[in-house]
Amino acid sequence: MGGRSARIAVKSIGEEIQMGNWLICPLCGRKTKIRILPEMVLLHFPLYCSRCKKEVVISVVGNKLKIETPEA
């Protein structure tokens, strides 16, 4: 793909994410505009990806990402 490093979309429930980095869209695998800090807790957060134009409800507790809505 033109020398770009491929990002893998988070598909599994309970997937570990790195804190202090930008949140990756679980649907398309691209970086979103939401930055996750170590002390953050997100519960039922509507994550909108401006790249794939879709919304998914997620929860982040600790460094675990859980997808709340089914992927379309």
C-alpha positions as CSV (number, residue, x, y, z in Angstrom):
1,M,0.0,0.0,0.0
2,G,2.5,2.6,-1.1
3,G,4.9,2.2,1.9
4,R,2.3,3.0,4.6
5,S,2.2,1.0,7.7
6,A,-1.2,-0.8,8.0
7,R,-3.2,-0.3,11.2
8,I,-5.3,-3.1,12.5
9,A,-8.8,-2.2,13.6
10,V,-9.7,-3.2,17.1
11,K,-12.4,-5.9,16.7
12,S,-12.3,-7.8,19.9
13,I,-13.9,-6.9,23.2
14,G,-11.4,-6.2,25.9
15,E,-8.6,-5.2,23.5
16,E,-5.7,-3.4,25.2
17,I,-4.9,0.0,24.0
18,Q,-1.9,2.2,24.7
19,M,-2.6,5.2,26.9
20,G,-1.4,8.6,26.0
21,N,-2.0,7.9,22.3
22,W,-4.8,8.7,19.9
23,L,-7.7,6.4,19.9
24,I,-7.9,4.2,16.7
25,C,-11.3,3.7,15.1
26,P,-12.5,0.1,15.7
27,L,-14.2,0.0,12.4
28,C,-11.7,1.4,9.9
29,G,-8.4,1.3,11.9
30,R,-7.5,4.9,11.4
31,K,-6.6,7.5,14.0
32,T,-9.5,9.5,15.4
33,K,-9.4,13.0,17.0
34,I,-9.7,11.6,20.6
35,R,-6.6,11.2,22.7
36,I,-6.6,8.7,25.5
37,L,-4.8,9.6,28.8
38,P,-3.9,7.2,31.6
39,E,-6.4,8.6,34.0
40,M,-9.3,8.7,31.5
41,V,-12.5,6.6,31.8
42,L,-15.0,6.6,29.0
43,L,-18.4,4.9,29.6
44,H,-20.8,4.6,26.7
45,F,-18.9,7.2,24.6
46,P,-20.2,7.8,21.1
47,L,-17.0,7.7,19.0
48,Y,-17.5,9.3,15.6
49,C,-14.8,8.7,12.9
50,S,-14.5,11.5,10.5
51,R,-12.7,9.3,8.0
52,C,-15.2,6.4,7.7
53,K,-18.2,8.6,8.7
54,K,-19.5,6.1,11.2
55,E,-20.3,6.1,14.9
56,V,-19.7,3.4,17.4
57,V,-20.4,3.5,21.2
58,I,-17.3,2.4,23.2
59,S,-16.2,2.2,26.8
60,V,-12.6,2.6,27.9
61,V,-11.7,1.6,31.5
62,G,-8.0,1.3,32.4
63,N,-6.4,0.3,29.1
64,K,-9.2,-1.9,27.9
65,L,-11.5,-1.0,25.0
66,K,-15.0,-2.5,24.8
67,I,-17.3,-1.9,21.8
68,E,-20.8,-1.3,23.1
69,T,-22.7,-1.3,19.8
70,P,-22.6,-4.0,17.2
71,E,-20.5,-3.3,14.2
72,A,-22.5,-2.8,11.0
